[in-house]
Amino acid sequence: MVLTRRRVLQTGGATALTALAGCTAESLLGSNDDPPEYSLTVDSIDVSPVEHALYEPDDGPLFGAPARSVLDDILPDGRHTTYGFRPLPSDAYVEYEDSYYQTKHVVTGRTGKERQLVRADPVPEEQVPEDAVLIDTLERPSARTLKILHSYTQTDGETSTAELLRGDAYVLRRPAELESRLATGNLDGRVVTMTESGTWAYRVRVNREQIVETAYTALAIPVAGSRAQFRDVVFGSRIDTEVTPAALPRDARDILDQAIEGETYTETVPISEPFDTVLEALGLGAVDTGVNGKLLWYDEEFYRYGLYVNPSAS
C-alpha cells in the first residue's frame, strides 16, 4: 500500500505520541474497522463570479433601507456617518454607473447620544398574564431585539449575538428600530412570550440613557472602471482556487469531476494519491478538521467547495 503525504503525517504523529504515552497507533487513529473519512463537496453556483461578488441590499426596512440610503450618499465619492452601528458590510463590492467600488468604514470619533435601551427580565410560566404578547405577532425590529435578548439570557451570555448587546441591553439605533413598538413605549412593562404555551416569557423594560457611541464613517473606494477590470479584482480577491482540467492528472481530474457531478466525493483513510492530489490543488492539503465556503473556478465554471472530516466513518 502506498502511503500518501496525508497518511504519512497522521502515522508519524501517532508514532510520536505512542513513544511518549505508551499508547498504540491503532488506539490513537481509531481501529482498522473505523477509519477517518474525508468528504469533498462541490456545489455549482448559478451566477458569474462578478455577480456573486456584488452586494445588493435587501428590500427590508431593518437592514436594506438604511444600507440603500448610505449607498446613495457615498457613491461615488461621498461620506455618511452613523453612531454605534455600521449599516453596510465592510469590504462589499458595489456597482455605480458602470464603475465598481468597495465599501469601507473608518472610526471618526465618539459622541454622547441619548438612546433607548431594551432589557428583558425572565417571568415564571405561572406568572405570565393573559394579555402577554406572543413574539411572532410583533414586527421584525421588535421581535429580533427580543429574540437576541432571549438567546443571551438562555445561554448565560454565551450566544454568538452577545456582541450586539451593551451589557445586558439592546440599544435601539437603526431607523426601523426607532419606529418600532419597542421605541414607542408600547411594549414597555409588557410580558412577551416566545411560545404560545407561555414558556420563555420576559417582562420588557425600555429606558432612555445617555451613552457614548462610536462614529463610523462609510465611504466607497473605486476599484475598477469597467466590468473586465472588476472581474480581475474579483478573481484576485474572492476566488480561492483556479484550476484547469489540464493541470490535473487524469485520475485526479476524474475524482474532481465525480465530486462535481455527485456534489460529494468521499474516501476513508488511507486516501488515494489521486484524491490527495485534488485536495492539494484545491488548497486543502493541510486541512484535517474541515473547511467550507471556498470558491473555485474550474473549467470555466463557478463552484463552492468544502472538505468535511469525519473521524469515524461508521
C-alpha positions in Angstrom: 0.0 0.0 0.0 1.3 3.4 -1.0 1.2 6.0 1.9 0.1 9.4 0.7 1.6 12.5 2.3 -1.5 12.9 4.5 -1.3 9.3 5.7 2.4 9.7 6.4 1.7 12.8 8.6 -1.0 11.1 10.5 1.0 7.9 11.1 4.1 9.9 12.0 2.1 11.9 14.6 0.6 8.7 16.0 4.1 7.1 16.3 5.4 10.1 18.2 2.5 10.1 20.6 2.9 6.3 21.1 6.5 6.8 22.1 5.6 9.4 24.6 2.4 8.0 26.1 2.8 4.3 25.6 -0.4 4.1 23.5 -0.8 2.1 20.3 -1.1 3.9 17.0 -4.3 1.9 16.5 -5.9 3.4 19.6 -5.0 6.9 18.6 -6.1 6.8 15.0 -9.1 4.5 15.6 -9.3 0.8 14.8 -8.8 -0.5 11.4 -12.5 -1.1 11.1 -13.3 2.5 11.9 -11.0 4.8 9.8 -11.4 8.6 9.4 -13.4 9.7 6.3 -12.7 12.7 4.0 -15.7 14.1 2.0 -15.2 16.8 -0.7 -18.3 18.7 -1.5 -18.5 20.8 -4.7 -21.7 22.8 -5.5 -22.3 24.7 -8.6 -23.0 28.5 -8.3 -25.5 29.6 -10.9 -24.3 33.2 -11.3 -21.0 34.5 -12.5 -18.2 35.4 -10.1 -18.8 39.1 -10.8 -22.5 38.9 -10.0 -21.8 36.8 -6.9 -19.3 39.3 -5.6 -21.6 42.3 -6.0 -23.5 43.5 -2.9 -27.2 44.4 -3.2 -29.2 45.5 -0.1 -32.4 43.5 0.6 -35.8 45.1 0.4 -36.5 45.1 4.1 -36.7 48.2 6.3 -34.4 46.9 9.0 -31.2 46.4 7.1 -32.0 47.1 3.4 -33.4 50.6 3.8 -30.5 52.1 5.7 -28.0 50.4 3.5 -29.6 51.8 0.4 -29.7 55.3 2.0 -26.0 55.1 2.8 -25.0 53.9 -0.7 -26.9 56.9 -2.1 -24.8 59.2 0.0 -21.4 57.7 -0.5 -21.5 56.8 -4.3 -19.4 57.9 -6.0 -17.3 60.0 -3.5 -19.4 61.0 -0.5 -19.4 60.2 3.2 -22.0 59.0 5.6 -21.6 58.8 9.4 -23.6 56.6 11.8 -23.3 56.2 15.5 -23.0 52.9 17.2 -23.6 50.7 14.1 -22.5 50.2 10.6 -25.3 50.0 8.1 -23.2 48.5 5.3 -21.0 45.4 5.2 -17.3 46.3 5.1 -15.4 45.4 2.0 -18.5 44.9 -0.1 -18.3 45.4 -3.8 -20.9 47.7 -5.4 -21.6 49.0 -8.9 -22.4 52.6 -9.8 -22.7 53.9 -13.3 -20.5 51.2 -14.8 -17.8 51.6 -12.3 -17.0 49.5 -9.2 -16.3 50.4 -5.6 -15.6 48.7 -2.3 -17.3 49.9 0.8 -15.2 50.8 3.8 -15.8 52.0 7.4 -13.4 54.2 9.4 -13.9 55.3 13.0 -14.1 59.1 13.1 -14.6 59.7 16.8 -17.1 59.2 19.6 -20.0 61.2 20.8 -22.7 61.2 23.5 -26.1 60.1 22.4 -29.4 59.6 24.2 -30.6 56.1 23.3 -33.4 53.7 24.2 -32.0 50.6 25.8 -34.2 47.4 25.9 -33.9 44.8 28.7 -35.8 41.6 29.2 -36.4 40.1 32.7 -37.5 36.4 32.8 -41.0 35.7 34.1 -42.0 32.3 35.6 -44.6 30.5 33.5 -47.2 30.5 36.3 -46.9 34.4 36.4 -47.5 35.0 32.7 -50.6 37.3 32.3 -53.4 36.6 29.9 -52.5 39.7 27.9 -48.9 38.5 27.2 -47.7 39.3 23.7 -46.6 36.4 21.5 -43.4 37.3 19.9 -44.5 36.1 16.5 -47.1 38.8 16.4 -44.5 41.6 16.5 -42.9 43.3 13.6 -39.3 42.3 12.8 -37.4 45.1 14.5 -39.1 44.4 17.9 -39.1 40.6 17.5 -35.5 40.5 16.5 -34.4 42.6 19.5 -36.3 40.4 22.0 -35.1 37.2 20.4 -31.5 38.4 20.8 -32.1 39.2 24.5 -33.8 35.8 24.9 -30.8 34.0 23.4 -28.5 36.0 25.7 -30.4 35.0 28.8 -30.8 31.3 27.9 -27.1 30.9 27.1 -25.8 33.0 30.1 -24.3 35.4 27.7 -22.5 32.8 25.5 -24.7 33.4 22.4 -23.0 34.5 19.2 -25.2 37.6 19.2 -23.9 38.8 22.6 -21.7 41.2 20.7 -24.8 43.1 19.6 -25.6 44.0 23.2 -24.4 46.6 25.5 -24.1 44.6 28.7 -27.5 43.0 29.2 -29.3 45.6 27.0 -30.0 46.1 23.3 -29.6 49.6 22.1 -32.1 50.8 19.5 -30.2 52.6 16.7 -31.4 51.6 13.3 -34.2 53.8 11.7 -36.7 50.8 11.7 -35.9 50.1 15.4 -36.6 53.8 16.3 -40.1 53.4 14.8 -40.8 50.0 16.3 -43.3 49.2 19.1 -40.3 49.0 21.5 -39.3 52.6 20.7 -42.8 54.0 21.0 -43.1 52.5 24.5 -46.0 50.2 23.5 -44.2 47.2 24.9 -42.5 48.8 28.0 -43.7 46.8 31.0 -45.5 44.2 29.0 -44.8 40.5 29.1 -43.7 38.9 25.9 -43.6 35.1 25.4 -41.5 33.1 22.9 -44.2 30.4 22.6 -48.0 30.2 22.7 -47.8 28.0 25.8 -46.2 30.8 27.7 -42.8 29.3 28.2 -39.8 31.6 27.9 -41.6 34.7 28.9 -40.0 38.1 29.7 -41.0 41.4 31.0 -39.8 44.2 28.7 -38.1 47.3 30.1 -37.2 50.3 27.9 -35.2 53.1 29.3 -33.6 56.2 27.9 -30.0 56.6 28.8 -27.1 58.8 27.7 -24.3 56.6 26.3 -21.1 57.2 24.3 -21.4 56.0 20.7 -18.6 55.3 18.3 -18.8 57.2 15.0 -18.5 55.1 11.9 -18.0 56.9 8.6 -18.7 54.9 5.5 -17.1 55.6 2.1 -16.6 53.9 -1.2 -13.1 53.2 -2.7 -13.0 52.9 -6.5 -11.5 49.6 -7.6 -12.4 49.2 -11.3 -13.6 51.4 -14.2 -15.0 48.5 -16.3 -16.6 45.1 -15.9 -13.5 43.5 -17.3 -11.2 45.2 -14.8 -13.7 44.3 -12.0 -13.6 40.6 -13.0 -9.8 40.7 -12.4 -10.5 42.3 -9.0 -12.9 39.6 -8.1 -10.6 36.8 -9.2 -7.8 38.3 -7.2 -9.7 38.8 -4.0 -12.6 36.4 -3.8 -11.8 33.2 -5.8 -9.9 30.8 -3.6 -8.7 28.4 -6.3 -8.4 28.4 -10.1 -7.8 25.0 -11.7 -7.9 23.9 -15.3 -8.6 20.3 -16.2 -5.2 20.1 -18.0 -3.4 21.0 -14.7 -4.6 17.7 -13.1 -3.5 14.2 -13.9 -6.3 12.1 -15.4 -7.2 10.1 -12.3 -7.3 13.3 -10.2 -9.4 15.0 -12.8 -11.9 12.1 -12.7 -12.2 12.4 -9.0 -12.9 16.2 -9.1 -15.4 15.6 -11.9 -17.1 12.9 -9.8 -17.4 15.4 -6.9 -18.9 18.0 -9.2 -21.4 15.6 -10.7 -22.4 14.0 -7.4 -21.8 17.1 -5.3 -19.8 14.9 -2.9 -16.8 12.6 -3.2 -15.7 10.5 -0.2 -12.7 8.3 0.8 -11.6 6.8 4.0 -8.1 6.8 5.3 -5.7 6.0 3.7 -6.9 8.2 0.9 -5.7 7.6 -2.6 -2.9 9.5 -4.3 -5.3 11.0 -6.9 -7.7 12.3 -4.1 -4.7 13.7 -2.3 -3.6 15.5 -5.5 -7.1 17.0 -5.8 -7.0 18.2 -2.2 -3.6 19.8 -2.8 -4.8 21.5 -5.9 -7.8 23.0 -4.0 -5.6 24.2 -1.2 -6.9 21.6 1.2 -3.8 19.6 1.6 -3.2 20.7 5.2 -6.8 20.6 6.3 -7.5 17.8 8.9 -10.6 19.2 10.6 -12.7 20.6 7.8 -13.4 23.8 5.9 -16.3 25.2 4.0 -17.4 28.1 1.7 -14.4 28.1 -0.6 -14.8 29.4 -4.1 -13.5 27.5 -7.2 -13.2 28.5 -10.9 -12.8 25.2 -12.8 -13.2 24.5 -16.5 -14.8 27.9 -17.0 -17.5 27.2 -14.3 -18.0 28.5 -10.8 -18.3 26.4 -7.7 -18.4 26.5 -3.9 -16.5 23.7 -2.2 -15.6 22.4 1.2 -13.9 19.4 3.0 -15.6 17.6 5.8 -13.5 15.3 8.0 -15.4 12.6 9.9 -13.0 11.0 12.4 -15.3 7.9 12.5 -16.7 6.6 9.2 -19.1 4.2 11.0 
